[in-house]
Amino acid sequence: MAVPMSMGALLLSEIAEDPLYKDEGLCVLGIFGKSAMLPDSAKDSLVNVLADKNIFPLFGPDEADCPAGGSFIQAYYSQDSRVLYLVLTSVYDNRQLLRACETLSTGIGHSEAHDFWKGAEKQHCLQLLYLFSLCHILLLVHPTCSFDVTYDRLFRALDALRQKVLPLLRAAIKDCSVSKEWKLNCRPCPPRLLFVFQMNGVLKVSGGTGSSGLSGNGADAPGGSSEKPKKHSPRRRLQHALEDQIYRIFRKSRVLTNQSSNCLFTVPANQAFVYVIPGPDEDPIGALLGQLRANCALRENDTGVSVPGNRRYQQMRHAARQPSFNVENSSLSTAGGQLVDCTLKEFLWQHVDLVLTRKGFDDSVGRNPQPSHFELPTYSKWAQVAFKLYQVLIDSNEEESAELAMKLQAQMKVLEGFLDADSKFSENRCQKALPLAHSAYQSNLPHNYTTTVHKNQLAQALRVYSQHARGVAFQRYAVQLHEDCYKFWSNGHQLCEERSLTDQHCVHKFHLLPKQGEKPEMDRNPPILYHNSRGRSTSSCNCGRKQATREDPFDIQAANYDFYQMLEEKCCGKLERIHFPVFQPSTPDPAPASNEANKPLESGASGEGERLKEKETLGHSPGEGTSLSLALSLGHSTDSLGTYGEGAEGQEKRPSLVDRQPSTVEYLPGMMHSGCPKGLLPKFSSWSLVKLGPAKAYNCHTGLEQPGFLPGSAFLLPWDIVIRCRSEEEPGLSEPLDGGPSSWPVPNKALAGKRGGVSGLGRGRRRDDVARAFVGFEYEDGRGRRFLSAGPDKVVKALGPGTVKEPATRVLNSDMPLYIPSPAQGRGLKPHYAQLARLFVVVPDAPLDIILNPQVQPGPPPCPLFHPEQTELLLPPDSFWVLRFPYAYVTDRGPCYPPKENQPLASYRVLRGVLRANTVSPTP
């Protein structure tokens, strides 16, 4: 065998053995340990020294032959010396450690890195168990001259693992042609463990100084002085001290016992088992000359005649005792009465001779030492056993060995208690932290709670957990804490996550909604219940003349339709009204329109521009009448308004704002707003327009006689509209009103019409008249308290009976807020908001067209603009109307909730231009 090869390649190959040695046994020598930061490996160089050949390269094997981050065994079979060398390389060797570090990714976590290293350590343990099951002698190589006590824990772990997997190993080699004792113990003999340390500069002193340095360790003869020459050199005394230390440690931890057959390994009782390799020589030329002299010296008994058979083997063994490469430091061997230190080959070959001469090891101690079994196998028998164990412990390919390998992996947990002290400590810390985290999660918890509360409590529990938990098990137990808290929450403590349209949670625990025709059932799991937030408010009916208590609504139909339909039967069901168009199905099972949520909602500016463009398309005959929009005259140009023709003929020419006929198959699932597609209508209207009576039904001296109004706030604001009528003979008949000085009443002229109305078009009528309408924006809070607003930030306050100082121009020319703070606040710190509920309009009996066009933006952009199903509503003259706004606003993407305490109210508004007045020319 010229070059070393991997263990798997060795077992699969057929080695051509020399016929002279084929029937002779072989000694299996395993080498493992650690290496220092040197270019060459100490274990590889030892094999080169022992075999007198440059077998292993100086810089180790190629990277292609080495698994990254793993352990591997290289084998070299020296047929001349009948020794098979098995060299274990693992992450404890610096070259392999660097390869393992390169395989780790940069973003790997602490727990993943720990698992990686512990996996490599477990693989190293399996490779070691493989060596301890096949070798006669094991050589532990350490880069310093002090014993690493972590080996004690490692050997105890290996011993425990071997006892666990011994039945599996017996099953693997039961068919091999080896002795019964080998099959029973799964090893040729209890292996003898030898230790090789390397000098690291500690003892580079003179013999006398070294002697005095070791005198306190008990290595010297009792009563010796520093001047007296020592029998042993400092290096040999160090070896003796290390032997005593190692033996005491292993006996104390029960790794070594009296009966060697019960131990993982043995150490000789009357032979040296520690060797210290000296450091590099300070005189390399002298060392090389000494090595050359030793190699070239002819022994007296050497002959040139080759002797076959056993005699040749004896000569080879004699030559092996005299190594050709002297690894000793000649300066440590003195002639002043000290014994000459042996070489590494002499140290090792005294143990190898016991194997090759079939004497075996008798390392049992005590009063009744029991002899241990020993077997010197041939290479073929050893390779057969090695192949079976290789398939079970290292690489399983066949089905039978794969099953044994899976069972063996299940026994690997026994290593965790010995090798993974970090994980054991972390497990104990995290297990103690879990109950504290559970207590933190369950503290101050209601019986049922929402996801937000669950997440907050879980965050608090994780903070407590992170204060006490440590180590690699932190993440795993944090996941367990998360699962435990979720299990506690979902096991009868989960609150219904549905929120009402006023942003209040349902108070019931997790439940199902009753289906159509199904009754609520509390006893079912989960229960079948309707949503309930336990929130109640007081609201008025469509006309405002009756108030009732309502439950907090969870759907738009209950909020904007069902409640008012219930009150209509008791109050305003018989009043005249303008019905808004709704969906009229033509099939028994209509479906809601789909893919609406994906359409972008129009912003307020774009929606307003589109509406202005639609207004321009309302064609009328110019020159036949005059028009005046108060809202536009105060802030807009009149160029975008068309003029109406005469009477009803001009009204019949108005085109519909809907481009096509409403669908009778699909309905709009939400409310009508600027982002809805054209041609879809909801199943019910969220708006209501009711006529309370003629214009005289409102008394400006008493105001609105309805319940819930705050004192002095039930008066509508006067809206004076200028009307100018001329005869046909007067010039400038076709001139439009441009809002200039000529369109206002002439000074010192009496104005016709009082109390908001004008008389009929008689012969004594003045040229310039003013018609008085009344407007009122009513707000209502959750407690049923109502008031009219005189501006965006002002409440109507009458100075006397019917005396209201503010005109309606301010409210018509401004964006009115949808929510304002209620003037009657409660005792709590949370402010109460009043919502715009109704718009009262008194239309005088005058040649006017008052057009109603409400546009509501119930939230900040990109919230759409809500409007009734029919826009540009013409209110007939001599009438008293009330427009009820929706109680809640809902889009396809969800409800538009009322503003919170810290949200600005300016984004919740009703756009100006709700009312527009146009004068109509009288019929000649």
KACORNOR-V954873 format. One record per backbone hydrogen bond with DSSP energy under -1.0 kcal/mol. NH is the residue of the N-H (numbers start at 0). CO is the residue of the C=O. E is the energy in kcal/mol with one decimal. If there is no record, write none. Layout:
nh->NH co->CO e->E
nh->NH co->CO e->E
This chain:
nh->4 co->74 e->-2.1
nh->6 co->72 e->-1.9
nh->9 co->5 e->-2.3
nh->10 co->6 e->-2.1
nh->11 co->7 e->-1.4
nh->12 co->8 e->-1.2
nh->16 co->14 e->-1.2
nh->20 co->17 e->-1.5
nh->21 co->17 e->-1.1
nh->25 co->376 e->-2.0
nh->26 co->81 e->-2.7
nh->28 co->83 e->-3.0
nh->29 co->136 e->-2.8
nh->30 co->85 e->-3.1
nh->31 co->138 e->-2.4
nh->33 co->140 e->-2.2
nh->34 co->91 e->-1.3
nh->37 co->35 e->-2.3
nh->44 co->40 e->-2.2
nh->45 co->41 e->-1.6
nh->46 co->42 e->-1.4
nh->47 co->43 e->-1.8
nh->48 co->44 e->-2.1
nh->49 co->45 e->-2.8
nh->50 co->46 e->-2.4
nh->52 co->47 e->-1.2
nh->54 co->52 e->-1.7
nh->59 co->56 e->-1.2
nh->69 co->66 e->-1.3
nh->71 co->88 e->-2.4
nh->73 co->86 e->-2.7
nh->74 co->4 e->-3.6
nh->75 co->84 e->-2.4
nh->77 co->82 e->-2.7
nh->82 co->77 e->-1.8
nh->83 co->26 e->-2.9
nh->84 co->75 e->-3.4
nh->85 co->28 e->-2.7
nh->86 co->73 e->-3.2
nh->87 co->30 e->-2.8
nh->88 co->71 e->-2.8
nh->92 co->89 e->-1.9
nh->96 co->92 e->-2.4
nh->97 co->93 e->-2.2
nh->98 co->94 e->-1.4
nh->99 co->95 e->-2.0
nh->100 co->96 e->-2.1
nh->101 co->97 e->-1.7
nh->102 co->98 e->-1.2
nh->112 co->108 e->-2.3
nh->113 co->109 e->-2.2
nh->114 co->110 e->-2.2
nh->115 co->111 e->-2.0
nh->116 co->112 e->-2.3
nh->117 co->113 e->-2.5
nh->118 co->114 e->-2.0
nh->119 co->115 e->-2.0
nh->120 co->116 e->-2.1
nh->121 co->117 e->-2.2
nh->122 co->118 e->-2.1
nh->123 co->119 e->-2.0
nh->124 co->120 e->-1.8
nh->125 co->121 e->-2.0
nh->126 co->122 e->-2.0
nh->127 co->123 e->-2.1
nh->128 co->124 e->-2.6
nh->129 co->125 e->-1.9
nh->130 co->126 e->-1.9
nh->131 co->127 e->-2.8
nh->133 co->130 e->-1.3
nh->134 co->130 e->-2.3
nh->135 co->27 e->-2.1
nh->136 co->27 e->-1.9
nh->137 co->191 e->-2.9
nh->138 co->29 e->-3.3
nh->139 co->193 e->-3.3
nh->140 co->31 e->-2.6
nh->141 co->195 e->-2.6
nh->150 co->147 e->-1.7
nh->151 co->148 e->-1.2
nh->153 co->149 e->-2.0
nh->154 co->150 e->-2.9
nh->155 co->151 e->-1.9
nh->156 co->152 e->-2.1
nh->157 co->153 e->-2.4
nh->158 co->154 e->-2.4
nh->159 co->155 e->-2.2
nh->160 co->156 e->-2.4
nh->161 co->157 e->-2.7
nh->162 co->158 e->-2.0
nh->163 co->159 e->-1.4
nh->164 co->160 e->-2.3
nh->168 co->164 e->-2.2
nh->169 co->165 e->-2.3
nh->170 co->166 e->-1.8
nh->171 co->167 e->-1.4
nh->172 co->168 e->-1.7
nh->175 co->172 e->-1.5
nh->177 co->175 e->-1.7
nh->182 co->178 e->-1.9
nh->183 co->179 e->-2.1
nh->184 co->180 e->-2.8
nh->185 co->181 e->-2.3
nh->191 co->135 e->-2.3
nh->192 co->265 e->-2.9
nh->193 co->137 e->-3.2
nh->194 co->272 e->-2.9
nh->195 co->139 e->-3.1
nh->196 co->274 e->-3.0
nh->198 co->276 e->-2.8
nh->204 co->202 e->-2.2
nh->209 co->205 e->-2.7
nh->210 co->206 e->-2.1
nh->211 co->207 e->-2.4
nh->212 co->208 e->-2.2
nh->213 co->209 e->-1.5
nh->216 co->213 e->-1.4
nh->217 co->214 e->-1.0
nh->223 co->220 e->-1.7
nh->236 co->232 e->-2.6
nh->237 co->233 e->-2.1
nh->238 co->234 e->-2.0
nh->239 co->235 e->-2.3
nh->240 co->236 e->-2.3
nh->241 co->237 e->-2.5
nh->242 co->238 e->-2.2
nh->243 co->239 e->-2.3
nh->244 co->240 e->-2.3
nh->245 co->241 e->-2.8
nh->246 co->242 e->-2.5
nh->247 co->243 e->-2.2
nh->248 co->244 e->-2.2
nh->249 co->245 e->-2.4
nh->250 co->246 e->-2.2
nh->251 co->247 e->-2.2
nh->252 co->248 e->-1.9
nh->254 co->249 e->-1.9
nh->255 co->249 e->-1.7
nh->261 co->258 e->-1.2
nh->262 co->259 e->-1.4
nh->265 co->190 e->-2.4
nh->274 co->194 e->-2.4
nh->276 co->196 e->-3.5
nh->286 co->282 e->-2.1
nh->287 co->283 e->-2.2
nh->288 co->284 e->-2.2
nh->289 co->285 e->-2.2
nh->290 co->286 e->-2.2
nh->291 co->287 e->-2.5
nh->292 co->288 e->-2.5
nh->293 co->289 e->-2.1
nh->294 co->290 e->-2.0
nh->295 co->291 e->-2.1
nh->296 co->292 e->-1.1
nh->312 co->308 e->-1.6
nh->313 co->309 e->-2.2
nh->314 co->310 e->-2.0
nh->315 co->311 e->-2.2
nh->316 co->312 e->-2.3
nh->317 co->313 e->-2.1
nh->318 co->314 e->-2.3
nh->319 co->315 e->-2.0
nh->320 co->316 e->-1.4
nh->331 co->328 e->-2.0
nh->332 co->329 e->-1.0
nh->336 co->334 e->-1.5
nh->338 co->230 e->-2.3
nh->346 co->342 e->-2.5
nh->347 co->343 e->-2.4
nh->348 co->344 e->-3.3
nh->349 co->345 e->-1.0
nh->350 co->347 e->-1.3
nh->351 co->347 e->-1.7
nh->352 co->348 e->-2.3
nh->355 co->351 e->-2.6
nh->356 co->352 e->-2.2
nh->357 co->354 e->-1.6
nh->358 co->353 e->-1.3
nh->359 co->353 e->-2.3
nh->364 co->257 e->-1.9
nh->381 co->377 e->-2.5
nh->382 co->378 e->-2.8
nh->383 co->379 e->-1.7
nh->384 co->380 e->-2.0
nh->385 co->381 e->-2.8
nh->386 co->382 e->-2.2
nh->387 co->383 e->-1.6
nh->388 co->384 e->-2.4
nh->389 co->385 e->-2.1
nh->390 co->386 e->-1.7
nh->391 co->387 e->-1.2
nh->392 co->388 e->-3.0
nh->393 co->389 e->-1.8
nh->394 co->389 e->-2.9
nh->401 co->397 e->-2.2
nh->402 co->398 e->-1.8
nh->403 co->399 e->-1.6
nh->404 co->400 e->-2.5
nh->405 co->401 e->-2.1
nh->406 co->402 e->-1.8
nh->407 co->403 e->-2.1
nh->408 co->404 e->-2.2
nh->409 co->405 e->-1.3
nh->411 co->408 e->-1.1
nh->413 co->410 e->-1.4
nh->414 co->411 e->-1.6
nh->418 co->414 e->-3.2
nh->419 co->415 e->-1.2
nh->420 co->418 e->-1.2
nh->423 co->419 e->-2.0
nh->424 co->420 e->-2.7
nh->425 co->421 e->-2.7
nh->426 co->422 e->-3.0
nh->427 co->423 e->-2.1
nh->428 co->424 e->-2.4
nh->429 co->425 e->-2.8
nh->430 co->426 e->-2.5
nh->431 co->427 e->-1.7
nh->432 co->428 e->-1.6
nh->433 co->429 e->-1.6
nh->436 co->432 e->-2.1
nh->437 co->433 e->-2.5
nh->438 co->434 e->-2.1
nh->439 co->435 e->-2.0
nh->440 co->436 e->-2.0
nh->441 co->437 e->-2.1
nh->444 co->441 e->-1.0
nh->448 co->492 e->-2.1
nh->453 co->449 e->-2.2
nh->454 co->450 e->-2.7
nh->455 co->451 e->-2.3
nh->456 co->452 e->-2.8
nh->457 co->453 e->-2.4
nh->458 co->454 e->-2.4
nh->459 co->455 e->-2.0
nh->460 co->456 e->-2.5
nh->461 co->457 e->-2.5
nh->462 co->458 e->-1.8
nh->463 co->459 e->-2.1
nh->464 co->460 e->-2.6
nh->465 co->461 e->-2.6
nh->466 co->462 e->-1.1
nh->468 co->464 e->-3.0
nh->473 co->470 e->-1.4
nh->476 co->472 e->-2.2
nh->477 co->473 e->-1.8
nh->478 co->474 e->-2.1
nh->479 co->475 e->-1.7
nh->480 co->476 e->-2.3
nh->481 co->477 e->-2.2
nh->482 co->478 e->-2.3
nh->483 co->479 e->-2.7
nh->484 co->480 e->-2.5
nh->485 co->481 e->-2.1
nh->486 co->482 e->-2.4
nh->487 co->483 e->-2.3
nh->488 co->484 e->-2.2
nh->489 co->485 e->-2.8
nh->490 co->486 e->-1.0
nh->491 co->489 e->-1.4
nh->492 co->488 e->-1.2
nh->494 co->448 e->-2.8
nh->495 co->507 e->-2.8
nh->499 co->503 e->-3.6
nh->500 co->552 e->-2.4
nh->502 co->499 e->-1.9
nh->505 co->497 e->-2.0
nh->506 co->531 e->-3.1
nh->509 co->493 e->-2.8
nh->511 co->526 e->-3.0
nh->517 co->514 e->-2.4
nh->520 co->527 e->-1.8
nh->527 co->520 e->-2.7
nh->528 co->511 e->-2.3
nh->536 co->549 e->-2.0
nh->537 co->781 e->-2.6
nh->538 co->547 e->-2.5
nh->540 co->545 e->-2.0
nh->547 co->538 e->-2.6
nh->549 co->536 e->-3.1
nh->551 co->534 e->-1.8
nh->558 co->554 e->-1.6
nh->559 co->555 e->-2.8
nh->560 co->556 e->-1.6
nh->561 co->556 e->-3.0
nh->564 co->560 e->-2.4
nh->565 co->561 e->-2.0
nh->566 co->562 e->-1.5
nh->567 co->563 e->-1.6
nh->570 co->566 e->-1.6
nh->572 co->567 e->-1.5
nh->577 co->688 e->-2.1
nh->582 co->681 e->-3.0
nh->585 co->663 e->-2.4
nh->590 co->664 e->-1.6
nh->592 co->666 e->-2.4
nh->598 co->595 e->-1.1
nh->606 co->602 e->-2.3
nh->607 co->603 e->-2.2
nh->608 co->604 e->-2.3
nh->609 co->605 e->-2.0
nh->610 co->606 e->-2.1
nh->611 co->607 e->-2.3
nh->612 co->608 e->-1.8
nh->613 co->609 e->-2.1
nh->614 co->610 e->-2.3
nh->615 co->611 e->-1.5
nh->617 co->614 e->-1.2
nh->618 co->616 e->-1.4
nh->632 co->628 e->-2.8
nh->633 co->629 e->-1.4
nh->635 co->631 e->-3.1
nh->640 co->637 e->-1.1
nh->651 co->647 e->-1.8
nh->653 co->650 e->-1.5
nh->662 co->678 e->-2.8
nh->666 co->590 e->-1.4
nh->667 co->680 e->-2.3
nh->670 co->889 e->-1.0
nh->673 co->864 e->-1.9
nh->675 co->672 e->-1.6
nh->687 co->883 e->-1.3
nh->689 co->881 e->-2.4
nh->690 co->575 e->-3.4
nh->691 co->879 e->-3.3
nh->696 co->693 e->-1.6
nh->697 co->694 e->-1.4
nh->702 co->698 e->-2.7
nh->703 co->713 e->-3.2
nh->705 co->703 e->-1.2
nh->709 co->785 e->-2.5
nh->712 co->709 e->-2.0
nh->716 co->774 e->-3.3
nh->718 co->772 e->-3.8
nh->720 co->770 e->-3.8
nh->722 co->768 e->-3.6
nh->724 co->766 e->-1.6
nh->742 co->739 e->-1.3
nh->743 co->740 e->-1.3
nh->748 co->745 e->-1.1
nh->756 co->753 e->-1.6
nh->761 co->759 e->-2.2
nh->768 co->722 e->-3.1
nh->770 co->720 e->-3.4
nh->772 co->718 e->-3.4
nh->773 co->841 e->-1.5
nh->774 co->716 e->-2.6
nh->775 co->839 e->-2.2
nh->777 co->837 e->-2.6
nh->778 co->786 e->-3.1
nh->779 co->834 e->-2.3
nh->780 co->784 e->-2.0
nh->783 co->780 e->-1.7
nh->785 co->707 e->-3.2
nh->786 co->778 e->-1.9
nh->787 co->712 e->-1.7
nh->788 co->776 e->-2.0
nh->789 co->793 e->-2.0
nh->790 co->793 e->-1.0
nh->793 co->790 e->-1.2
nh->795 co->787 e->-2.9
nh->797 co->711 e->-1.9
nh->798 co->802 e->-2.1
nh->802 co->799 e->-1.5
nh->807 co->717 e->-2.7
nh->811 co->807 e->-2.0
nh->812 co->808 e->-1.4
nh->815 co->909 e->-1.6
nh->817 co->907 e->-2.3
nh->819 co->833 e->-2.1
nh->821 co->831 e->-3.0
nh->833 co->819 e->-3.5
nh->834 co->779 e->-2.3
nh->835 co->817 e->-2.5
nh->836 co->777 e->-2.5
nh->837 co->777 e->-1.4
nh->838 co->882 e->-2.0
nh->839 co->775 e->-2.9
nh->840 co->880 e->-2.7
nh->841 co->773 e->-2.9
nh->842 co->878 e->-3.0
nh->845 co->843 e->-1.6
nh->847 co->845 e->-3.0
nh->848 co->917 e->-2.8
nh->850 co->915 e->-3.6
nh->851 co->872 e->-3.5
nh->852 co->913 e->-3.0
nh->855 co->865 e->-2.7
nh->856 co->908 e->-3.1
nh->862 co->859 e->-1.5
nh->865 co->855 e->-3.5
nh->866 co->671 e->-1.4
nh->872 co->851 e->-2.7
nh->874 co->849 e->-2.9
nh->877 co->843 e->-1.1
nh->878 co->842 e->-1.5
nh->879 co->692 e->-2.8
nh->880 co->840 e->-3.1
nh->881 co->689 e->-2.5
nh->882 co->838 e->-2.7
nh->883 co->687 e->-3.4
nh->884 co->836 e->-2.9
nh->890 co->893 e->-2.5
nh->893 co->890 e->-1.2
nh->895 co->888 e->-3.3
nh->907 co->904 e->-1.2
nh->908 co->856 e->-2.2
nh->909 co->815 e->-3.4
nh->910 co->854 e->-2.4
nh->915 co->850 e->-1.8
nh->917 co->848 e->-2.5
nh->919 co->846 e->-2.3
